[in-house]
Amino acid sequence: MGYETAKVLRKFVLDPFVKDNPDASDEEIASLFRKETEEYFDFELPDARVFIAETEEKERFGYLWMGMRNSKDAWDTENQQWIYDIVVDPKFYGNGIGRLLLEKAEEFSTELNRNLGLFVHADNSPAIALYKKSDYVVKQVPVSRLFPYDSEDTPLGDNFIVREMKDDEYDAIIEAEFDQFKKKVEFSVDVDINVKKKLHQEHQEIYFKDREKHQRLVALTKDDEIVGTIWVGSAGFDNKLIARFHEITINVKNQSDKIGDYLVNSAEKWAQKNKFSSVYILLHSTDPLDVDFFKERGYKVPGFFMEKRLKK
C-alpha cells in the first residue's frame, strides 16, 4: 500500500530511485523502496507504532506509520511525534478510515505528551483537507529558489534603504529577532522565558561560527528608523552552496510586503554575490511574510509541515 502511494507521489518519492537506477524494473524499484523504508525506520523503537485498519475478515486496507521525528528545528524544545505515512485503500475512501487512524496516532502522542506533526505534499489536496478538518495547522513551509535568475531591482531611496548592519545596531536587531523567535516557540508549547533564550542563543551560534558566510541586512526609513531586518547566510546543509534566510523581522505591519521586497531582494543579491547556488527559507506561520509572498516571486513550495498541538 505504501508503494502504491509512492507511485502517486512519484516526483517526490520514486524519481530519486529511478534516477539512481535507470535500468531497474518496476519490481526492482519496489524492492529498493521497501529496503530503504526498513532501513530508515526502526519499528522496534518504543516511540514507534504502526496502526492497521482491517475488516472483520482480516483484510487490510489501511495503515498509519508513526514515530519520533529524527530532527527538530531551532524553535522546537524537543523532537515531536511524527506521522511518516498514512494510507487508505481507495476502495474504502469515504468511510472515515483516515480520521480513525489519525485518532489512534493522537491518542498515542497524548500518552507520550508530545505534539504530533507531519509533512504533506502541496499537490495532495485530499490529505491536506483531512488534516485541516482534524485540527492540524500549517506550522512551517519550506520555500526555495535556484540561482541564477533575473530579479527585478527594487528601487532604493524612495521610501526605504537597505544596507548591512552596523555594530552599534546589533543589540536592537537581536532583540527584534528574539521577539520573532519567541512566537515560533510559543506556537507549539508554553515554556519559561529562559528556555526561549537558550534556544535563541543556540540559534545565534551558527552566525558566530562562520560570520564570513552570514550577513544581517537592515531596512531603514530616510530618518534612519529600522523597519525590518533579514539574516541571510549558509543553510548549513551538506551542500554548502545553499543560502538560507534564517530570520526576517518587519516592524511596520501595513507595509510588510513592500519592506519584504526590499529585504528579500537585497538578501538574494548578497547570496548570489557570495556564490550560493540557491536560497531557502523554512517559513514559519508566525513570520511577517506569508507563503504567497514568496510564491509570487518564483519560489517553489513542495509541501507543508503541519502540527496538532497535544502537549500539555
N, C-alpha and C positions, 0 to 999 in steps of 0.2 A: 504493500500500500504506500509506503514511503517513497519507493522508486517511481510509482505512478505519479505521485505529486511532484517529484523532482523533474519528471518529463514535462509537466505543465509549466514549471518554472525553469525550463531548460537554460535560458540565458544566464540565470544566476547560479544554478546548481550543477548542471551536467556539462555545460560547454567547456569548463576547465578540464574535465576528464577527457573529452573528445579532442581538445587541443593538444593535450599531452600524449594521447594515444590515438592518432588519426586513423590507424588501420584496424582498430578494435571493433568487434561486432557489438550489436545491442546487448547480447548476453554477457560479453566481457565487460562492457561499461557498467552493466547492472552489478556484476561481481565486484568491480572496483568501488562502486558506490557503497555496497554493503560492507566491504572491508574497511573503508575509511570511517564509516559510521561506527563500526565496532571498536576501531582503534581510538576514535575521537572521544568516545564516551564510555566511562566505566559504570556499567549498570549495577555494580555491586556497592557503590558508594551509598552511605546512609541518607544522603540528601536526594538520591535519585529515585524516581518512580516511573513506571510505565503503566498507565491505566488502559484497560482493554474494554471495548464495547462489543458485546456479542449477544446473539439470540439465545433463547432457551435451549436450542439445539447445538449450542456452542459454535455457531458460525460467527466468525469475527468480521466486523465491518467498520471498525474504527479504533483509534488509539490516541493517546497523548503521552509524549515523552518529555520528562522534565528533570531538572537537577539544579545544582548551584551554578550560577554563571561563573565562567572561568576568568573573568576580569571585572574591574569596576572603574568607573570614571572618577575624575578628580573630586567631584562634589558628592560622591557616594560614601557613606560611612562604613558600608560592608558590601560584600557580594550578595546580590539578591537571588532568589529562586528564579529559574528561567525555563520557559517553555521552548524546547528545541524543535518540537514538531507536533502537529496535531492534524490528524487525517480522518476523514469520514468517507466511506464508500458512497459515490454519487447516487447509488440506488436507494440510499437511506436518507438523502437530503430532505429537509423539511420536517424532520421528526424531533428536532431539538437535541440531537446527539452531541453536537459540538458544545452546546451550552452545558450539558450534563458532564462532559469531560472536563470543561473548564471549572465547574463547581468542585469536582474531585481534586483538581490541582490547587484550587484556592483553599480548600479545607486543609490540605497537607501543608501549604505555605503558612496558613494561620497557626497550625500546630508548631511550626518552626519559628513563628513570629518574624517572618520576612515578607517583604513586598514581592510581588510576582510580576515579572517582565517578560517581554518577547520582542522579536523583530518580525515585521510583516512587510512583504514586498509591495511597492507602490501600486502595482497593477493587480493585486489580489483583492479586488473590491469586496467579494463576499466575506472574506476573512476580516477585513477592516470593519465592515458593518457589524459582524458578530461581536468583535471585541468592544466596539463602541457601545453596543447595546448592553454589553456585560460590564459596563462602567470602567473599561480601560481607557486611559487618556494618553495622547501623544506626549512623551516626555522629551524626546530629542530627535533630531532629523540630521542624518549625515548628508551634507551637500558638498559638491566639488566641481572644479572646472580645470580643464587642461590648458597649459600654455604651449605655444604662443597663440594669441588671438588678438584681433583688432578691437581694442576697447576705446570707447569714446572718451575724450578728455573731459573731465569735469572742470568747468571753468572756475578757477580760484580767484578770489578777490572781490566778487560781487557781494556776497553775504558772509562767507566764512573763508578761512585759510586753513591749510593742514601742513604741519611740519613735524619734525622729530621732537620728542620730549626733551625738555631741559632738565638738568639735575635738580633744580630747586622746585620742579613741578612733581617730582616723584611721589612724595607723600600724599599729595592731593589725588593723584591718579590711582595709587594703590588703595586709598580709601574708597574711591568710586568703584573700583573693581571689586573690592570686598563687599560692598553693598549689593552688587550684582551677583556675586558668588553666593552670598547668604540665601538669596531667593532660590537658587538652584538646590542647595542643601535642603531648604525647608519644603521644597516641592515633594520630597519623598519621606522626610522624617523630621520630628521635632527633637532637637538636641541642644545642649548647652552652648553658649557663645564661644567657649574655649575650644570646643570640638570644631566649630566652624573655622576659628582662627588657625587651628592646627592644620586642617585640611587645606586652607588657603595658603598657608606658608609652604606646605609641601608642593602645592601647585606652582608657587613662585620659583621654586628651586630650579626648575628646568630653564628658566630665564638666566639665572646667575651662572649655571654650569656652562653655558655656551652663548655668551652675550653677543658674539660676532654674528651669530645666526638668528638673532632676535632683534626686534625693534618695536618701540611704542611710539605711535603717532598720535597727535592731538589735533582736534578741530577747534578753532577759536573764532570768536567774532572779531570785528575790526577794533573792538575795545579790549582785546586780549582776554576775554572771558572764555574759559574752557567749556565747550558744549558737548564734547564727545571724545572718546579715545578708542584706539584699536591696538591690540597687541598681536603682532604677526611674527612668526618665526618657524623654525623647523618643527615638523609634526612629531618627530621622534620615532617614526615608524622605521621598519627595516630599510625601506627606500629613503635615503636621506635627502632626496630631491623633492619631497613633498612639503609644501609650506602649510601652515595652519593658522587660522585666526583663533587665538587662544581666549581672548576676551574682547568684547565690544561693550562700551558704555555710551549712552546718549542722555543728556540732561534735559533737552527740550523736546518733550513728547510730541507736540503738534508739528514738529519738523523732523521726525525720526528718519523718514525715508530720504529727505534731502541731505541731512547730515550724514546718514549712512552712505549715500552716494559718494560724498567727499572722502570719507574714511576708507571705504572698501576699494574705491578706485586707486587711492594713494597706496594702500597696502598691497594691492595687486602689482602695481608698478615696482614697489620695493622688492617683492618676491621675484618678479621677472629679472630685475636688475641683478639680484643675487643668485641667479642661475637655478632657481627652483623650476621643476617641470609642471607642477600643478599646485592648486591651492584647495584647502579643505577646511570645513568647519563642522563641528558637532553642535548643531544649532539647538539650544535648549528652549523649551516652551516659555521660559521667563525672560529670554533675551529680548532686547529692544527692537530687533529686526526679525520679521517672520519669514517663513519659507517662501512665500510668494515673492518677496523682495528679491531673493536670490534666483528663483526660477525665471523671473523676468529678465535677469541679467545673464542668462545662459548656463546657470549651474544645474547639474544633474542631481536628481533625487531618487535613489534606488529603493528607498522604503522608509519605514518609521519604527523607532523604538517606542513601545507602549508599555504602560505600567498600571497595575492596580495596587493602590496603597492598602496594605493589610497589617503592616507593623504597628503595634500599639506603643 
